[in-house]
């Protein structure tokens, strides 16, 4: 079966379109992030698909709201025995209370938190958030430098922040790129995919055919990386 693909942005919603030798158009909304995917007959063009999606927007939004309300991992109490993900690996938390500096150590399948006695769960979660940010600050510079060389561009500024709707974002005017702190929980390949995705926006603002072509050219397996990222477990604070 012959196929072709497109990547559309429709009223703020990213839509993956696969054109196939089929009779009818099918729209699906998939967990965990509410990704919208369309299987469309080869006889249709992007504008016709865009119109079909717009007509189904109320239904799409309802599906995405249902996913948003779906059960997620319970809020972490930051006690010994809990599971936490670090670069896609599930680790068991061990808490050691002792005077002195608070810090984390990743040891095999364990994540060890050294913390002063009496530190509450909220403060421990804050320390974990800071630690995840440190992981990204160590991982991102080499990745960005490598892709600056490959793409022939310069990233003048990048930041890490918590985002509810995106894994990353790019301001094409200032060329500032933001990365979601939750990426420190995912596989390293997923982080590289987001780096390339956001840097590709330097060349193309929208997620259209040119954007897809550039992604195919520079990171041929980007779709599988994206799917891996979107299939990873969600924490209580993550939204699509």
C-alpha positions as CSV (number, residue, x, y, z in Angstrom):
1,X,0.0,0.0,0.0
2,X,1.4,3.4,-1.0
3,X,1.5,6.1,1.6
4,X,2.5,9.7,2.1
5,X,2.6,11.8,5.2
6,X,2.1,15.4,6.3
7,X,2.4,17.3,9.6
8,X,-0.2,20.0,10.0
9,X,-0.9,22.6,12.7
10,X,-4.7,23.2,12.9
11,X,-5.9,25.9,15.4
12,X,-3.0,25.1,17.7
13,X,-3.3,21.4,17.5
14,X,-0.6,19.3,15.8
15,X,-2.0,16.7,13.5
16,X,-0.1,13.8,11.9
17,X,-1.6,12.8,8.5
18,X,-1.0,9.6,6.7
19,X,-2.4,9.4,3.1
20,X,-3.2,5.8,2.2
21,X,-5.1,3.9,-0.5
22,X,-8.3,3.9,1.6
23,X,-11.8,5.0,0.9
24,X,-12.7,7.0,4.0
25,X,-10.9,9.5,6.3
26,X,-10.3,8.4,9.9
27,X,-9.4,10.7,12.8
28,X,-7.9,9.3,16.1
29,X,-6.9,10.9,19.4
30,X,-4.2,8.9,21.1
31,X,-2.8,8.7,24.7
32,X,-1.0,9.8,26.6
33,X,-0.6,13.3,25.1
34,X,-3.7,13.6,23.0
35,X,-1.8,13.3,19.7
36,X,-4.2,13.6,16.7
37,X,-3.6,11.3,13.8
38,X,-5.5,11.2,10.6
39,X,-5.6,8.4,8.0
40,X,-6.8,10.0,4.8
41,X,-7.5,8.8,1.2
42,X,-4.8,9.6,-1.3
43,X,-7.4,11.6,-3.3
44,X,-7.6,14.3,-0.6
45,X,-5.1,17.2,-0.2
46,X,-4.0,19.0,2.9
47,X,-6.7,21.6,2.7
48,X,-9.4,19.0,2.5
49,X,-8.0,17.2,5.5
50,X,-7.7,20.5,7.4
51,X,-11.4,21.2,6.8
52,X,-12.3,17.7,8.0
53,X,-10.3,18.1,11.2
54,X,-11.8,21.6,11.9
55,X,-15.3,20.1,11.5
56,X,-14.4,17.4,14.1
57,X,-12.7,19.8,16.5
58,X,-15.4,19.6,19.2
59,X,-15.1,15.8,19.3
60,X,-11.3,16.0,19.3
61,X,-11.3,18.5,22.2
62,X,-13.6,16.2,24.2
63,X,-11.3,13.3,23.6
64,X,-8.3,15.3,24.7
65,X,-10.1,16.5,27.8
66,X,-10.8,12.8,28.7
67,X,-7.2,12.0,28.4
68,X,-6.3,15.0,30.5
69,X,-8.6,13.6,33.2
70,X,-7.2,10.1,33.0
71,X,-5.6,8.6,36.1
72,X,-1.9,9.2,36.3
73,X,0.8,8.2,38.7
74,X,-0.1,9.3,42.2
75,X,1.7,12.3,43.5
76,X,5.1,11.3,44.8
77,X,5.5,11.3,48.6
78,X,9.3,11.1,48.2
79,X,9.6,8.2,50.6
80,X,11.8,5.1,50.3
81,X,10.4,2.5,47.9
82,X,8.8,4.9,45.4
83,X,9.5,4.6,41.7
84,X,11.0,7.5,39.7
85,X,12.2,7.6,36.1
86,X,15.6,8.9,35.2
87,X,16.5,8.9,31.5
88,X,13.8,6.3,30.8
89,X,15.0,4.0,33.5
90,X,12.8,3.2,36.4
91,X,14.6,3.6,39.7
92,X,13.6,2.9,43.3
93,X,14.0,5.9,45.7
94,X,15.9,5.5,48.9
95,X,15.8,8.3,51.4
96,X,18.6,8.8,53.9
97,X,18.0,11.4,56.5
98,X,21.1,13.0,57.9
99,X,22.4,16.5,58.7
100,X,24.2,18.3,55.9
101,X,23.7,19.2,52.2
102,X,20.7,17.8,50.4
103,X,21.7,15.9,47.2
104,X,20.7,13.0,45.0
105,X,22.9,10.1,43.8
106,X,21.9,7.7,41.0
107,X,23.2,4.3,41.8
108,X,22.3,1.4,39.5
109,X,18.5,0.9,39.9
110,X,18.3,3.2,42.9
111,X,17.9,6.9,43.3
112,X,19.3,8.0,46.7
113,X,18.2,11.2,48.4
114,X,20.3,12.5,51.2
115,X,18.2,15.0,53.1
116,X,18.2,16.7,56.6
117,X,15.7,15.1,59.0
118,X,12.2,16.6,59.1
119,X,12.3,17.8,55.4
120,X,8.7,17.5,54.2
121,X,7.4,16.0,51.0
122,X,6.9,19.3,49.2
123,X,10.5,20.3,49.8
124,X,11.8,16.9,48.7
125,X,9.8,17.2,45.5
126,X,11.3,20.6,45.0
127,X,14.8,19.1,45.4
128,X,14.0,16.4,42.9
129,X,12.7,19.0,40.3
130,X,16.0,20.9,40.7
131,X,18.0,17.7,40.3
132,X,16.1,16.9,37.0
133,X,17.0,20.3,35.8
134,X,20.6,19.7,36.6
135,X,20.5,16.5,34.5
136,X,19.2,18.4,31.5
137,X,21.8,21.2,32.0
138,X,24.5,18.6,31.8
139,X,23.0,16.7,28.8
140,X,21.8,19.6,26.6
141,X,25.0,21.5,25.8
142,X,26.8,18.7,23.9
143,X,23.6,17.8,22.1
144,X,22.9,21.4,21.0
145,X,26.6,21.9,20.0
146,X,26.5,18.7,17.9
147,X,23.3,19.7,16.1
148,X,24.5,23.3,15.6
149,X,27.3,21.9,13.6
150,X,25.1,19.5,11.6
151,X,22.4,22.1,10.9
152,X,24.7,25.1,10.4
153,X,22.9,27.3,12.9
154,X,23.5,28.7,16.4
155,X,21.3,28.5,19.4
156,X,21.9,31.8,21.2
157,X,19.8,30.9,24.3
158,X,18.0,27.9,25.7
159,X,16.2,27.4,29.0
160,X,14.5,24.7,31.0
161,X,11.0,25.1,32.4
162,X,7.9,23.1,33.3
163,X,5.4,23.0,30.5
164,X,1.9,21.5,30.5
165,X,1.3,21.2,26.8
166,X,4.6,20.8,25.1
167,X,7.9,19.0,25.3
168,X,9.7,22.0,23.9
169,X,9.1,25.4,22.2
170,X,11.0,27.8,20.0
171,X,10.7,31.5,19.5
172,X,11.9,32.1,15.9
173,X,12.4,35.8,16.4
174,X,14.7,35.6,19.4
175,X,15.8,32.0,18.5
176,X,15.3,31.1,22.2
177,X,14.4,27.4,22.8
178,X,12.7,26.0,25.9
179,X,12.8,22.4,27.1
180,X,10.4,20.7,29.4
181,X,12.0,19.6,32.6
182,X,10.1,16.3,32.3
183,X,12.5,15.3,29.5
184,X,15.0,14.3,32.1
185,X,12.7,11.3,32.9
186,X,12.6,10.1,29.3
187,X,15.0,8.2,27.1
188,X,18.0,10.2,25.8
189,X,16.9,9.6,22.2
190,X,13.7,11.5,23.1
191,X,15.6,14.5,24.3
192,X,17.7,14.5,21.1
193,X,14.4,14.4,19.0
194,X,13.1,17.5,20.8
195,X,16.4,19.3,20.3
196,X,16.3,18.6,16.6
197,X,12.6,19.4,16.4
198,X,12.9,22.8,18.0
199,X,16.1,23.7,16.0
200,X,14.3,22.7,12.8
201,X,11.8,25.5,13.6
202,X,14.6,27.9,12.8
203,X,14.1,26.9,9.2
204,X,10.3,26.3,9.1
205,X,7.7,27.8,11.5
206,X,4.9,25.4,10.9
207,X,4.6,21.6,11.0
208,X,3.9,21.3,7.3
209,X,5.5,19.3,4.4
210,X,8.8,21.3,4.5
211,X,9.2,20.8,8.2
212,X,8.6,17.0,7.8
213,X,11.0,16.9,4.9
214,X,13.7,18.5,7.0
215,X,13.1,16.2,9.9
216,X,13.3,13.2,7.6
217,X,16.5,14.5,6.2
218,X,18.3,15.1,9.5
219,X,16.7,12.6,11.9
220,X,15.1,9.8,9.8
221,X,13.8,7.9,12.8
222,X,12.2,10.9,14.4
223,X,8.7,9.4,14.3
224,X,9.7,6.4,16.3
225,X,11.5,8.7,18.8
226,X,8.4,10.8,19.1
227,X,6.2,7.8,19.6
228,X,8.6,6.5,22.3
229,X,8.4,9.9,24.0
230,X,4.6,10.0,23.9
231,X,4.2,6.4,25.2
232,X,6.4,7.0,28.3
233,X,4.7,7.0,31.7
234,X,3.2,10.3,32.8
235,X,3.7,11.8,36.2
236,X,0.9,13.5,38.2
237,X,1.9,16.9,37.0
238,X,2.2,16.1,33.3
239,X,-0.6,17.2,30.9
240,X,-0.9,16.8,27.1
